[in-house]
Amino acid sequence: MSRSTTMLISATGAYGKAVAEHSFAMLLMLQKKLNLYRDAQKKNEWSDFGTVTSITDATVLVVGLGDIGLHFARLASALGAHVIGLKRSMGPCPEGVHELHTMDELDEWLPKVDVVASFVPSTATTYHMYTKERLMAMKDTAIFLNSGRGDAVASEVLYEALSEGWIASAGIDVTEPEPLPTDSPLWQLPNLMMTPHISGQFHLPETFERIVDIAAANLEAYLKGENLRNRIQ
């Protein structure tokens, strides 16, 4: 089959719920320091880790407003957060987002927010976009979340940010590289919650059903000569 007759379709819309909820669960856990209490429980320690933060009235920056980012924004907004969304180009402000801005304003917003939730893909422009300077510019009480692609931040930069206290904590479902080597110092950080890129698989059975629905709808549309959903080429 020639390239001119081959159509490529993405699964956009299938993973938003699963990945956003996974990342949001990480956020609430880190805000309440449940990761530290779990560590203490495993060591039979009755510990008090002090003050916590709340999603209510927090300022949340969602970087990348695709399907996943929009799901996350709605969750944060529903619990009282002020949500700022960044995307490549301006358009109507979507549900769950209070302010919409473009990606070139990232440096302006990083120092102002309590949470940075990143859902950007792996591209030439997003590669190592969270530089040392950008993480140092964030509040030392801020939480960084990454469920997009691991190469948005270098592992050594993230380690330095967490171990030196530039930011309070981080929750990541992606790393650079993957799998993360067993000798990486990231494994030992108490203020890092890390999962092995599993939020977008089929652990939530509904995700598989969504992919089937997209494929079936596109097959029907193709047979009818109609436009296809999520067509890339």
C-alpha angles and dihedrals in degrees: 000000000000123000090244092065098039117099122198119206127190129214093237109156096032101086105037098094096044099045095040093050091047092052092044091052088054090052095053091045092052093045090055093037091235089150089063093047090050090052090049092049091055088055094046090245124150098210139164115212097189132225124019136194134233136228089220110096091001118137109235124193113203110197109199117026101207123126093296095044092050092050090051092047091054092050092050093045092049090059094050105269123142103237125206116188128203123198136158096259137018124256139138113329105253128225112283094025118102098186128023122201138159128261093253088071093062094108091051094054104038095079092048104054137080096211132030113197112187123198102160123141124238108272138139090265096048097045107120089343091152096072129181089261093052095049090047089053092059123093114273086232094053127116121220120206126187123183096144113075129330096229091068085088130026113241093232091052092050090048091051092048092052099039094045094045099243086138131017101236146328139220117201135175093181133054142182109267113018123243091035110234114254091237094056111124089223090080092067099050111115092201094055124086110195134179126183102251093281104128094089100046123088098284085114100057091207089070092066091048090052091053091050090050092052092049094046094047091049093049090053091047091049093052089050093047092244130140115281125234118244094006112175098179 
